[in-house]
Amino acid sequence: MQKLIYKLHTVFFALAILFMVNTMKAEGIISTTVVGKGQPMILIHGMSCSADVWNEVTEHYKNDYEIHLVTLKGFGNKESVESEHFLKEVRDELIDYVKTNELRNSILMGHSMGGFLSLWAASEAPDLFAKIISVDGIPYFPAIQMPGLTPERAQNMAQQMQANMKNVSEDAFAQQQNMIISGMIATPEKRAEVVEMGINSNRTVTTQAYGEMYTTDIRSEMSKVKTPVLVLGAWAAYEQYGSTKQAVENNYKSQCKDIKNVKVAVADEAYHFIFYDEPKWFFNQVDSFLASK
């Protein structure tokens, strides 16, 4: 009888632990929506966006791939998150998601911050992904506009930006979003939806993530990446500041030089949201990369 009671206690304890683990995972930062069937393709949105930015991409690939649309808490929604290092936790949850769901031969595609996270996940788990696609996301994005910048030097800058983003009124914040997005999307009719995503985001969460993007440099981690990588860049928005396509392309290649198998391509006319501004070029690049061995 005592042995039976002991066994029952052991079973109940194991079930309790399993429940706790599942509860912890359910309360993590990422959640997903799955569309289509085929080889897994995980899509990660960028700063202050929701998974809806991938609507056209999902439509293009859903008949051939199983699309896993990642949503982050606080992005395009008002959910709150308490995390000592938000981006690192998202990276780890992405890796855990792929392992837990046994997503073999999976493709990881991210835009902007999502591209940065994709590269980081590939360096942390070199054998986990089949291919990485980073859409205007690089190992240390502030250095594109400020060559020579380091996370240490960027610390004060990031804190000032965070304070400004947190403390402005709702009206002023909406105006900021309109101004920022007009410099990120060249196609006017695509701007309003992305502006709305930013307004609907949790400012505390996105502000933390924004600051961490300035103080997290993963260039030294890129030599660990074994997976084939496609990096798509954009330069046209920087032309007004005297930049050239060649200069931007050289900068991207410099940041990605330690990746063993990488292709860098820069769009001609697109701003930051390349899949909105140059969809034909974008899909040609991605389709070709997916078809390559």
Secondary structure as a PSIPRED ss2 file (coil, helix, strand):
# PSIPRED VFORMAT (PSIPRED V4.0)

   1 M C   1.000  0.000  0.000
   2 Q H   0.000  1.000  0.000
   3 K H   0.000  1.000  0.000
   4 L H   0.000  1.000  0.000
   5 I H   0.000  1.000  0.000
   6 Y H   0.000  1.000  0.000
   7 K H   0.000  1.000  0.000
   8 L H   0.000  1.000  0.000
   9 H H   0.000  1.000  0.000
  10 T H   0.000  1.000  0.000
  11 V H   0.000  1.000  0.000
  12 F H   0.000  1.000  0.000
  13 F H   0.000  1.000  0.000
  14 A H   0.000  1.000  0.000
  15 L H   0.000  1.000  0.000
  16 A H   0.000  1.000  0.000
  17 I H   0.000  1.000  0.000
  18 L H   0.000  1.000  0.000
  19 F H   0.000  1.000  0.000
  20 M H   0.000  1.000  0.000
  21 V H   0.000  1.000  0.000
  22 N H   0.000  1.000  0.000
  23 T H   0.000  1.000  0.000
  24 M H   0.000  1.000  0.000
  25 K H   0.000  1.000  0.000
  26 A H   0.000  1.000  0.000
  27 E C   1.000  0.000  0.000
  28 G C   1.000  0.000  0.000
  29 I C   1.000  0.000  0.000
  30 I E   0.000  0.000  1.000
  31 S E   0.000  0.000  1.000
  32 T E   0.000  0.000  1.000
  33 T E   0.000  0.000  1.000
  34 V E   0.000  0.000  1.000
  35 V E   0.000  0.000  1.000
  36 G C   1.000  0.000  0.000
  37 K C   1.000  0.000  0.000
  38 G C   1.000  0.000  0.000
  39 Q E   0.000  0.000  1.000
  40 P E   0.000  0.000  1.000
  41 M E   0.000  0.000  1.000
  42 I E   0.000  0.000  1.000
  43 L E   0.000  0.000  1.000
  44 I E   0.000  0.000  1.000
  45 H C   1.000  0.000  0.000
  46 G C   1.000  0.000  0.000
  47 M C   1.000  0.000  0.000
  48 S C   1.000  0.000  0.000
  49 C C   1.000  0.000  0.000
  50 S C   1.000  0.000  0.000
  51 A H   0.000  1.000  0.000
  52 D H   0.000  1.000  0.000
  53 V H   0.000  1.000  0.000
  54 W H   0.000  1.000  0.000
  55 N H   0.000  1.000  0.000
  56 E H   0.000  1.000  0.000
  57 V H   0.000  1.000  0.000
  58 T H   0.000  1.000  0.000
  59 E H   0.000  1.000  0.000
  60 H H   0.000  1.000  0.000
  61 Y H   0.000  1.000  0.000
  62 K C   1.000  0.000  0.000
  63 N C   1.000  0.000  0.000
  64 D C   1.000  0.000  0.000
  65 Y E   0.000  0.000  1.000
  66 E E   0.000  0.000  1.000
  67 I E   0.000  0.000  1.000
  68 H E   0.000  0.000  1.000
  69 L E   0.000  0.000  1.000
  70 V E   0.000  0.000  1.000
  71 T E   0.000  0.000  1.000
  72 L E   0.000  0.000  1.000
  73 K C   1.000  0.000  0.000
  74 G C   1.000  0.000  0.000
  75 F C   1.000  0.000  0.000
  76 G C   1.000  0.000  0.000
  77 N C   1.000  0.000  0.000
  78 K C   1.000  0.000  0.000
  79 E C   1.000  0.000  0.000
  80 S C   1.000  0.000  0.000
  81 V C   1.000  0.000  0.000
  82 E C   1.000  0.000  0.000
  83 S C   1.000  0.000  0.000
  84 E C   1.000  0.000  0.000
  85 H C   1.000  0.000  0.000
  86 F H   0.000  1.000  0.000
  87 L H   0.000  1.000  0.000
  88 K H   0.000  1.000  0.000
  89 E H   0.000  1.000  0.000
  90 V H   0.000  1.000  0.000
  91 R H   0.000  1.000  0.000
  92 D H   0.000  1.000  0.000
  93 E H   0.000  1.000  0.000
  94 L H   0.000  1.000  0.000
  95 I H   0.000  1.000  0.000
  96 D H   0.000  1.000  0.000
  97 Y H   0.000  1.000  0.000
  98 V H   0.000  1.000  0.000
  99 K H   0.000  1.000  0.000
 100 T H   0.000  1.000  0.000
 101 N C   1.000  0.000  0.000
 102 E C   1.000  0.000  0.000
 103 L C   1.000  0.000  0.000
 104 R C   1.000  0.000  0.000
 105 N C   1.000  0.000  0.000
 106 S E   0.000  0.000  1.000
 107 I E   0.000  0.000  1.000
 108 L E   0.000  0.000  1.000
 109 M E   0.000  0.000  1.000
 110 G E   0.000  0.000  1.000
 111 H E   0.000  0.000  1.000
 112 S C   1.000  0.000  0.000
 113 M H   0.000  1.000  0.000
 114 G H   0.000  1.000  0.000
 115 G H   0.000  1.000  0.000
 116 F H   0.000  1.000  0.000
 117 L H   0.000  1.000  0.000
 118 S H   0.000  1.000  0.000
 119 L H   0.000  1.000  0.000
 120 W H   0.000  1.000  0.000
 121 A H   0.000  1.000  0.000
 122 A H   0.000  1.000  0.000
 123 S H   0.000  1.000  0.000
 124 E H   0.000  1.000  0.000
 125 A C   1.000  0.000  0.000
 126 P C   1.000  0.000  0.000
 127 D C   1.000  0.000  0.000
 128 L C   1.000  0.000  0.000
 129 F E   0.000  0.000  1.000
 130 A E   0.000  0.000  1.000
 131 K E   0.000  0.000  1.000
 132 I E   0.000  0.000  1.000
 133 I E   0.000  0.000  1.000
 134 S E   0.000  0.000  1.000
 135 V E   0.000  0.000  1.000
 136 D C   1.000  0.000  0.000
 137 G C   1.000  0.000  0.000
 138 I C   1.000  0.000  0.000
 139 P C   1.000  0.000  0.000
 140 Y C   1.000  0.000  0.000
 141 F C   1.000  0.000  0.000
 142 P H   0.000  1.000  0.000
 143 A H   0.000  1.000  0.000
 144 I H   0.000  1.000  0.000
 145 Q H   0.000  1.000  0.000
 146 M C   1.000  0.000  0.000
 147 P C   1.000  0.000  0.000
 148 G C   1.000  0.000  0.000
 149 L C   1.000  0.000  0.000
 150 T C   1.000  0.000  0.000
 151 P H   0.000  1.000  0.000
 152 E H   0.000  1.000  0.000
 153 R H   0.000  1.000  0.000
 154 A H   0.000  1.000  0.000
 155 Q H   0.000  1.000  0.000
 156 N H   0.000  1.000  0.000
 157 M H   0.000  1.000  0.000
 158 A H   0.000  1.000  0.000
 159 Q H   0.000  1.000  0.000
 160 Q H   0.000  1.000  0.000
 161 M H   0.000  1.000  0.000
 162 Q H   0.000  1.000  0.000
 163 A H   0.000  1.000  0.000
 164 N H   0.000  1.000  0.000
 165 M H   0.000  1.000  0.000
 166 K H   0.000  1.000  0.000
 167 N H   0.000  1.000  0.000
 168 V C   1.000  0.000  0.000
 169 S C   1.000  0.000  0.000
 170 E H   0.000  1.000  0.000
 171 D H   0.000  1.000  0.000
 172 A H   0.000  1.000  0.000
 173 F H   0.000  1.000  0.000
 174 A H   0.000  1.000  0.000
 175 Q H   0.000  1.000  0.000
 176 Q H   0.000  1.000  0.000
 177 Q H   0.000  1.000  0.000
 178 N H   0.000  1.000  0.000
 179 M H   0.000  1.000  0.000
 180 I H   0.000  1.000  0.000
 181 I H   0.000  1.000  0.000
 182 S H   0.000  1.000  0.000
 183 G C   1.000  0.000  0.000
 184 M C   1.000  0.000  0.000
 185 I C   1.000  0.000  0.000
 186 A C   1.000  0.000  0.000
 187 T C   1.000  0.000  0.000
 188 P H   0.000  1.000  0.000
 189 E H   0.000  1.000  0.000
 190 K H   0.000  1.000  0.000
 191 R H   0.000  1.000  0.000
 192 A H   0.000  1.000  0.000
 193 E H   0.000  1.000  0.000
 194 V H   0.000  1.000  0.000
 195 V H   0.000  1.000  0.000
 196 E H   0.000  1.000  0.000
 197 M H   0.000  1.000  0.000
 198 G H   0.000  1.000  0.000
 199 I H   0.000  1.000  0.000
 200 N C   1.000  0.000  0.000
 201 S C   1.000  0.000  0.000
 202 N C   1.000  0.000  0.000
 203 R H   0.000  1.000  0.000
 204 T H   0.000  1.000  0.000
 205 V H   0.000  1.000  0.000
 206 T H   0.000  1.000  0.000
 207 T H   0.000  1.000  0.000
 208 Q H   0.000  1.000  0.000
 209 A H   0.000  1.000  0.000
 210 Y H   0.000  1.000  0.000
 211 G H   0.000  1.000  0.000
 212 E H   0.000  1.000  0.000
 213 M H   0.000  1.000  0.000
 214 Y H   0.000  1.000  0.000
 215 T H   0.000  1.000  0.000
 216 T C   1.000  0.000  0.000
 217 D C   1.000  0.000  0.000
 218 I C   1.000  0.000  0.000
 219 R H   0.000  1.000  0.000
 220 S H   0.000  1.000  0.000
 221 E H   0.000  1.000  0.000
 222 M H   0.000  1.000  0.000
 223 S H   0.000  1.000  0.000
 224 K H   0.000  1.000  0.000
 225 V C   1.000  0.000  0.000
 226 K C   1.000  0.000  0.000
 227 T C   1.000  0.000  0.000
 228 P C   1.000  0.000  0.000
 229 V E   0.000  0.000  1.000
 230 L E   0.000  0.000  1.000
 231 V E   0.000  0.000  1.000
 232 L E   0.000  0.000  1.000
 233 G E   0.000  0.000  1.000
 234 A C   1.000  0.000  0.000
 235 W C   1.000  0.000  0.000
 236 A H   0.000  1.000  0.000
 237 A H   0.000  1.000  0.000
 238 Y H   0.000  1.000  0.000
 239 E H   0.000  1.000  0.000
 240 Q H   0.000  1.000  0.000
 241 Y H   0.000  1.000  0.000
 242 G C   1.000  0.000  0.000
 243 S C   1.000  0.000  0.000
 244 T C   1.000  0.000  0.000
 245 K H   0.000  1.000  0.000
 246 Q H   0.000  1.000  0.000
 247 A H   0.000  1.000  0.000
 248 V H   0.000  1.000  0.000
 249 E H   0.000  1.000  0.000
 250 N H   0.000  1.000  0.000
 251 N H   0.000  1.000  0.000
 252 Y H   0.000  1.000  0.000
 253 K H   0.000  1.000  0.000
 254 S H   0.000  1.000  0.000
 255 Q H   0.000  1.000  0.000
 256 C C   1.000  0.000  0.000
 257 K C   1.000  0.000  0.000
 258 D C   1.000  0.000  0.000
 259 I C   1.000  0.000  0.000
 260 K C   1.000  0.000  0.000
 261 N C   1.000  0.000  0.000
 262 V E   0.000  0.000  1.000
 263 K E   0.000  0.000  1.000
 264 V E   0.000  0.000  1.000
 265 A E   0.000  0.000  1.000
 266 V E   0.000  0.000  1.000
 267 A C   1.000  0.000  0.000
 268 D C   1.000  0.000  0.000
 269 E C   1.000  0.000  0.000
 270 A C   1.000  0.000  0.000
 271 Y C   1.000  0.000  0.000
 272 H C   1.000  0.000  0.000
 273 F C   1.000  0.000  0.000
 274 I H   0.000  1.000  0.000
 275 F H   0.000  1.000  0.000
 276 Y H   0.000  1.000  0.000
 277 D H   0.000  1.000  0.000
 278 E C   1.000  0.000  0.000
 279 P H   0.000  1.000  0.000
 280 K H   0.000  1.000  0.000
 281 W H   0.000  1.000  0.000
 282 F H   0.000  1.000  0.000
 283 F H   0.000  1.000  0.000
 284 N H   0.000  1.000  0.000
 285 Q H   0.000  1.000  0.000
 286 V H   0.000  1.000  0.000
 287 D H   0.000  1.000  0.000
 288 S H   0.000  1.000  0.000
 289 F H   0.000  1.000  0.000
 290 L H   0.000  1.000  0.000
 291 A H   0.000  1.000  0.000
 292 S C   1.000  0.000  0.000
 293 K C   1.000  0.000  0.000
